[in-house]
Amino acid sequence: MLKSLRRCALPAVLLLLAGSAAAQNTTLNDTWFKLKIKVKGQTAVPDAEDPHKVTLSETAYLHLSVAPIDSTPADGDAFPVYTTTNYAFELWTETAPDVWSPTYTSTEDLETASATDFFFSDFFMTVNFQDGAVADNYMTIAITAKLDKEGAFKSAKFKSMGGETYQGTVEGNDALRGGITVTGNTVAVEKLPFEIP
């Protein structure tokens, strides 16, 4: 009798574990971050001048929200992986003085490393600067959340752990190459410098 109970219990436990591993992590759902973005590198008109140093910086706002799962992770990964949740994001930048709009949107897998630690690995984002410069970037992002005593979300920090500006332009006729750093913290909706449609 005991053996048969064990046989029944084991598949039920495995099914429960599989279900919990596939659950979406909504800790960061509907959060806004105020970001400081800085690109440092070199730029030049190709075949016309030698590269020279350039620095671009701006404030931007990033909105995260849980998105429907669009695919099943592939088997056979070479390295250990974290459980992921599909998150949509919108990057809002100032396109003219005091005019803000979502200039880049996409979805990325957010990795859950612990109850308060999250990663975006191989995070792609195009950044549009107010003066017309544009930079395409890949980054690894770490997000560290703070929870209250009941485990409810309070705030979070957003930080690039490494990033490259692999292509871009400062004035439209030059080629930009360099690195990107992004830091930020959550911000309340009422403190955004724009109205959400």
C-alpha positions in Angstrom: 0.0 0.0 0.0 2.8 2.4 1.0 4.7 1.7 -2.2 1.7 2.4 -4.4 1.1 5.7 -2.6 4.7 6.7 -3.2 4.3 5.8 -6.9 1.2 8.1 -7.1 2.8 11.0 -5.1 6.0 11.2 -7.2 4.4 12.2 -10.5 2.2 14.7 -8.7 5.2 16.3 -7.1 7.1 16.4 -10.4 4.0 18.0 -12.1 3.7 20.6 -9.3 7.4 21.5 -9.7 7.1 21.7 -13.5 4.1 24.0 -13.1 5.8 26.3 -10.7 8.9 26.6 -12.9 6.7 27.7 -15.8 4.9 30.4 -13.8 5.2 34.0 -14.9 7.0 36.3 -12.4 5.0 39.5 -12.1 7.1 41.3 -9.5 8.1 44.0 -12.0 4.8 44.2 -13.9 3.7 47.8 -14.7 6.8 49.4 -13.2 8.5 52.6 -14.5 12.2 53.4 -14.3 13.9 56.7 -14.7 17.1 56.0 -16.5 20.4 57.8 -17.1 21.9 56.7 -20.4 25.5 57.4 -21.4 27.3 56.3 -24.6 31.0 56.9 -24.8 33.0 56.0 -27.9 34.4 57.2 -31.1 32.8 58.5 -34.3 34.0 59.4 -37.8 32.7 59.9 -41.3 33.8 56.6 -42.9 36.7 56.9 -45.3 36.8 60.7 -44.8 38.3 61.3 -41.3 40.0 59.6 -38.4 37.8 58.6 -35.4 37.4 61.1 -32.6 36.0 60.7 -29.1 32.3 61.4 -28.5 30.0 61.2 -25.4 26.2 61.1 -25.6 23.9 61.3 -22.5 20.3 61.7 -21.7 17.5 60.9 -19.3 14.9 58.4 -20.4 12.0 56.4 -18.9 11.4 52.7 -19.3 8.1 50.9 -18.7 8.0 47.1 -18.0 4.9 44.9 -18.3 4.4 41.2 -18.4 3.6 40.0 -22.0 2.0 36.8 -23.2 4.5 33.9 -23.7 5.5 33.9 -27.3 7.5 30.7 -27.4 8.8 27.7 -25.5 12.5 27.8 -24.5 14.7 25.5 -26.6 16.2 22.4 -25.1 19.9 21.7 -25.2 21.3 25.0 -23.7 25.0 24.9 -23.2 24.9 26.7 -19.9 22.5 26.6 -16.9 19.5 29.0 -17.4 17.1 30.8 -15.1 13.4 30.6 -15.3 12.2 33.5 -17.5 9.1 35.7 -17.9 8.3 37.5 -21.2 8.3 41.2 -20.5 7.3 44.0 -22.9 9.1 47.3 -22.5 8.7 50.9 -23.8 11.6 53.3 -23.8 10.4 57.0 -23.7 12.8 59.7 -24.7 12.5 63.4 -25.2 12.1 63.9 -29.0 11.9 67.8 -28.7 12.0 70.0 -25.6 9.3 68.8 -23.2 7.9 66.4 -25.8 8.2 62.7 -24.8 7.3 59.7 -26.8 7.9 55.9 -26.8 10.8 55.7 -29.3 11.6 52.0 -28.9 9.4 49.1 -27.9 10.2 45.3 -27.8 9.8 42.2 -25.6 12.6 40.4 -23.8 13.0 37.4 -21.5 13.5 38.5 -17.8 15.4 35.9 -15.9 14.4 35.3 -12.2 17.6 34.7 -10.2 15.9 35.1 -6.8 12.9 36.9 -5.3 14.7 40.2 -5.6 17.3 39.6 -8.4 16.5 39.7 -12.1 18.5 39.8 -15.3 17.9 40.8 -18.9 20.7 39.0 -20.8 21.5 40.0 -24.4 19.1 43.0 -24.0 18.8 45.0 -27.3 17.7 48.6 -27.3 17.9 51.5 -29.8 18.3 54.8 -28.1 17.3 58.0 -29.9 18.8 61.2 -28.6 17.1 64.6 -28.9 19.8 66.1 -31.1 19.2 63.3 -33.7 21.9 60.9 -32.7 20.9 57.2 -32.7 22.7 54.2 -31.0 21.9 50.5 -31.3 23.0 48.6 -28.2 23.3 45.2 -26.6 23.6 45.0 -22.8 23.3 42.7 -19.8 20.9 44.3 -17.3 20.6 43.6 -13.6 17.5 44.7 -11.7 17.5 44.5 -7.9 14.1 44.9 -6.2 13.2 45.8 -2.6 10.2 44.1 -1.0 8.3 45.0 2.1 7.8 42.6 5.1 4.8 41.0 3.4 6.8 40.4 0.2 5.1 43.2 -1.8 7.1 45.2 -4.3 8.5 48.6 -3.0 11.1 49.8 -5.5 13.9 48.6 -7.8 17.3 49.6 -9.2 18.2 49.1 -12.9 21.9 48.8 -13.9 23.8 47.7 -17.0 26.5 45.2 -16.2 28.2 45.6 -19.6 27.1 47.0 -22.9 28.2 47.9 -26.4 27.1 50.4 -28.9 27.8 48.3 -31.9 26.5 50.8 -34.4 25.0 54.3 -34.6 25.4 57.8 -35.8 25.8 61.2 -34.2 25.1 63.5 -37.1 23.7 61.2 -39.8 26.9 60.9 -41.9 29.2 59.4 -39.3 29.6 55.9 -37.8 29.4 55.6 -34.0 31.1 52.8 -32.1 31.5 52.5 -28.3 30.1 51.4 -25.0 26.9 52.2 -23.1 26.1 52.4 -19.4 22.5 52.7 -18.0 21.5 53.2 -14.4 18.2 54.0 -12.9 15.5 53.6 -10.2 11.8 53.1 -10.2 9.7 56.2 -10.4 6.0 56.8 -9.5 3.6 57.3 -12.4 2.6 60.7 -11.1 6.3 61.9 -11.3 6.6 61.1 -15.0 7.2 64.3 -17.1 4.5 63.2 -19.6 0.9 61.9 -19.6 0.4 58.2 -20.3 -2.2 57.8 -23.1 
